[in-house]
Amino acid sequence: MALRLQRLDPERRRRRLALLVELADAKALREQFRPRRLRADRLRELIANRRRLAD
C-alpha cells in the first residue's frame, strides 16, 4: 500500500498558507522586540532594587 498525499482544496490551501504567513510574521515581530523588553525588565529591576535600598 503506497501512501498518496491528498491535495488540499484551493481555498483550504490558501487559508493554511495565510495562517502560516501570519505565524511567521508574529514570530519575527516577537524576536524583534525581545532585546528591548529585556532591557526594560532589567531597568525595572534596577529601579526596584534602588527603592528597596532607599527604604
C-alpha distances in whole Angstrom, upper triangle without the diagonal:
4,6,9,13,15,18,21,24,27,29,27,26,30,31,28,30,33,33,31,35,37,35,36,39,40,39,41,44,44,44,47,49,48,51,54,53,53,57,58,57,59,62,61,61,64,66,66,67,70,71,70,73,75,75
4,6,10,12,16,19,22,24,27,25,23,27,28,26,27,30,30,29,32,34,33,33,37,38,37,38,41,41,41,44,47,46,49,51,50,51,54,55,54,56,59,59,59,62,64,64,65,68,69,69,71,73,74
4,7,9,13,15,18,21,24,21,20,24,25,22,23,27,26,25,28,30,29,30,33,34,33,35,38,38,38,41,43,43,46,48,47,48,51,52,51,53,56,56,56,59,61,60,62,65,66,65,68,70,71
4,6,9,12,15,18,20,18,17,21,22,20,21,25,25,23,26,29,28,28,32,33,32,34,37,37,37,40,42,42,45,47,46,47,51,51,51,53,56,56,56,59,61,60,62,65,65,66,68,70,71
4,6,9,13,15,17,15,14,17,19,16,17,21,21,20,22,25,24,25,28,29,29,30,33,34,34,36,39,39,42,44,43,44,47,48,48,50,52,52,53,56,57,57,59,62,62,62,65,67,68
4,6,9,12,14,12,12,15,16,15,16,19,20,19,22,24,24,25,28,29,29,31,33,34,35,37,39,39,42,44,43,45,48,48,48,50,53,53,53,56,58,57,59,62,62,63,65,67,68
4,6,9,11,10,9,12,14,12,14,17,18,17,20,22,22,23,26,27,27,29,31,32,33,35,37,38,41,43,42,44,47,47,47,49,52,52,53,56,57,57,59,61,62,62,65,67,67
4,6,8,6,6,9,10,10,11,14,15,15,17,19,20,21,23,25,25,27,29,30,31,33,35,36,39,41,40,42,45,45,45,48,50,49,50,53,54,54,56,59,59,60,63,64,65
4,6,5,6,9,10,11,12,14,16,17,18,20,21,23,24,26,27,29,30,32,33,35,37,38,41,42,41,43,46,46,46,49,51,51,52,55,56,56,58,61,61,62,64,66,66
4,6,5,6,9,10,10,12,14,15,16,18,20,21,22,24,26,27,29,30,32,33,35,36,39,40,40,42,45,45,45,48,50,50,51,54,55,55,57,59,60,61,63,65,65
4,5,5,6,9,10,11,12,14,15,17,18,20,21,23,24,26,27,29,31,32,33,35,38,39,38,41,43,43,43,46,48,48,49,52,53,53,55,57,57,58,61,62,63
4,5,5,6,9,10,11,12,14,15,17,18,20,21,23,24,26,27,29,30,32,33,36,37,36,39,42,41,41,44,46,46,47,50,51,51,53,56,56,56,59,61,61
4,5,5,6,9,10,11,12,14,15,17,18,20,21,23,24,26,27,29,31,32,35,36,35,38,40,40,41,43,45,45,47,49,50,50,53,55,55,56,59,60,61
4,5,5,6,9,10,11,12,14,15,17,18,20,21,23,24,26,27,29,30,34,34,34,36,39,39,39,42,44,44,45,48,49,49,52,54,54,55,58,59,60
4,5,5,6,9,10,11,12,14,15,16,18,20,21,23,24,26,27,29,32,33,32,34,37,37,37,40,42,41,43,46,46,47,49,51,51,52,55,56,57
4,5,5,6,9,10,11,12,14,15,17,18,20,21,23,24,26,27,31,31,31,33,36,36,36,39,40,40,42,44,45,45,48,50,50,51,54,55,56
4,5,5,6,9,10,11,12,14,15,16,18,20,21,23,25,26,29,30,30,32,34,35,35,38,40,40,41,44,45,45,47,49,50,51,53,55,56
4,5,5,6,9,10,11,12,14,15,17,18,20,21,23,24,28,28,28,30,33,33,33,36,38,38,39,42,43,43,46,48,48,49,52,53,54
4,5,5,6,9,10,10,12,14,15,16,18,20,21,23,26,27,26,28,31,31,31,34,36,35,37,40,40,41,43,45,45,46,49,50,51
4,5,5,6,9,10,11,12,14,15,17,18,20,21,24,26,25,27,30,30,30,33,35,35,36,39,40,40,42,45,45,46,49,50,51
4,5,5,6,9,10,11,12,14,15,16,19,20,23,24,24,26,29,29,30,32,34,34,36,38,39,40,42,44,45,46,48,49,50
4,5,5,6,9,10,11,12,14,15,17,18,22,22,22,24,27,26,27,30,31,31,33,36,37,37,39,41,42,43,45,47,48
4,5,5,6,9,10,11,12,14,16,17,20,21,20,22,25,25,25,28,30,30,31,34,35,35,37,40,40,41,44,45,46
4,5,5,6,9,10,11,12,15,15,19,20,20,22,24,25,25,28,29,30,31,34,35,36,37,40,40,41,44,45,46
4,5,5,6,9,10,10,13,14,17,18,18,20,23,23,24,26,28,28,30,32,33,34,36,38,39,40,42,44,45
4,5,5,6,9,10,11,12,16,16,16,18,21,20,21,24,25,26,27,30,31,31,33,35,36,37,39,41,42
4,5,5,6,9,10,11,14,15,15,17,19,20,20,23,25,25,26,29,30,30,32,35,35,36,39,40,41
4,5,5,6,9,10,13,14,14,16,18,19,20,22,24,25,26,28,30,31,33,35,36,37,39,40,42
4,5,5,6,9,11,12,12,15,17,17,18,21,22,23,24,26,27,28,30,32,33,35,37,38,39
4,5,5,6,10,10,10,12,15,15,15,18,20,20,22,24,25,26,28,30,31,32,34,35,37
4,6,5,8,10,10,11,14,15,16,17,19,21,22,24,25,26,28,30,31,32,34,36,37
4,6,7,8,10,11,13,14,16,17,19,20,22,23,25,26,28,29,31,32,34,35,37
4,6,5,6,9,10,11,12,14,16,17,18,20,21,23,25,26,27,29,31,32,33
4,5,5,6,9,10,11,12,14,15,16,18,20,21,23,25,26,27,29,30,32
4,5,5,6,9,10,11,12,14,15,17,18,20,21,23,24,26,27,29,31
4,5,5,6,9,10,11,12,14,15,17,18,20,21,23,25,26,27,29
4,5,5,6,9,10,11,12,14,15,16,18,20,21,23,24,26,27
4,5,5,6,9,10,11,12,14,15,17,19,20,21,23,24,26
4,5,5,6,9,10,11,12,14,15,17,18,20,21,23,25
4,5,5,6,9,10,11,12,14,15,17,18,20,21,23
4,5,5,6,9,10,11,12,14,15,17,19,20,21
4,5,5,6,9,10,11,12,14,15,17,18,20
4,5,5,6,9,10,11,12,14,15,17,19
4,5,5,6,9,10,11,12,14,15,17
4,5,5,6,9,10,11,12,14,16
4,5,5,6,9,10,11,12,15
4,5,5,6,9,10,11,13
4,5,5,6,9,10,11
4,5,5,6,9,10
4,5,5,6,9
4,5,5,6
4,5,5
4,6
4
